[in-house]
């Protein structure tokens, strides 16, 4: 029976493999996009709709847009992140900031409803 360390190690290797595979797929898609954009630019130059300098800028601009549109989970091999990604571990009993602010909002709303009910009762008595 494999130990916990073996399971963790296998899970880590699986994650690394999946990340590598996703990077390869993204690189392949970018190469495909570049090929299609280049083909379009060549056709436009052949028709006289743009000159070669405009075509070169067109291809560069389209590739920049395609790279910016990549999902944030895909990291380019050429530009590694400047810092490692920060991971925060929360205890299950520890309320998150969002939960704490929701609790405060609920308390404020309850108090406001009670105040409005009191005001309504007072107005009904005064009539």
N, C-alpha and C positions, 0 to 999 in steps of 0.2 A: 504494500500500500504506500503510495507516494506521500511524502511528508508535506507539511504546509509550505516549506521553503521551495520545494519542487513546483508546487502549484503556482506560487507567486512568480517564480522564475519563468515558467511557461506562459503565464499571463503577460508578463513583461515582454517576452519575445514575440508573442502574438501581437501586442500593441505596436511594437517596433516594425514588425512585418507589414501590418495594415497601414501604418503611416508611410512606409517606403512605397508600398503599392499605390497608395493614393497620390503620392508625389510623382511617381512614374506616369500615372494616368493623366494627371494635370499637365505634365510636360508634353505628353503626346498630344493632348488637346490643343495646347498652345502652338505646337508645331503645325498642326492641321489648320488652325485659324490663320497662322502666318502664311501658309501656302495659299489658302483661299484668297486672302487679302492681296497678296502679291499678284495672283492671277488676275484679280479684278483690276488692280492698278495697271498691269501690263495691257489689258484690253482697252482701258481708257486712254492710255498713251497711244496705242495703235489707232484708235479712232480720232485722235487729236483733241480729246477733251481735256487733257492735262499734259504738261511736259514732264520730263524724267525727274526733275527736282521736286515738283509737286507730288509726283507719285511716290518718291522716296519718303517725303514728309508724311504723306497720307498713310503709308505702311507703318511708319514709326508711331504715329499718333494712334492708329488702330491697335497696335500691339500694346502700347501703354494702357489704353482703355481696357483691353482684354486682361492684362495682368492685374489691374486694379479691381477688376470684377471677380477675380479669383476668390473663393471662399477663404475666410480668415484662418481656417484650420490648415490650409495648405501653405507651407513655408517654402519659398524658393531656395534652392541650394546655393545660389549665388549670394544672397543677402541673408545671413543668419540673424536671428533676433539679437538685439543689443543686450538684453537681459533675459534670464530664464523666466518662464511664466510663473507667477505667484499662485500658490495653492493655499487656500485657507481652510482649515479643518474646524468645524463647529461642533460643539457637544450637542447632543439631542435635547438636553434639558435647557440649554442656553437659548433664550429667545433671540431671534435675529432683529436687526434694527427695524426692518419692515414690520415684523410682528409687534414689536414694542410700540411703534408709531400707530399701528392699527388699533391696538388696545387703548391707547390714549385717545384716539379719534372716537372710538366706540363709547368710552367713558364721557367724553365731552358731549357727544350726541345724546346719550341717555340723560345727562344733566339738563341739556337744553330742552328735551322733551318733557322732563319733569317740571321745569320752569314754565313752559308753555301750558302744561295742564293746570298748574297752580293759577296762572294768569287767567285761563279760561274759566275756572271755577270762581275766581274773584269777580270776573266780569258778569257771570251768570247771577251771582248773589246781588250785585249792585243794580241789576235791572229791575 
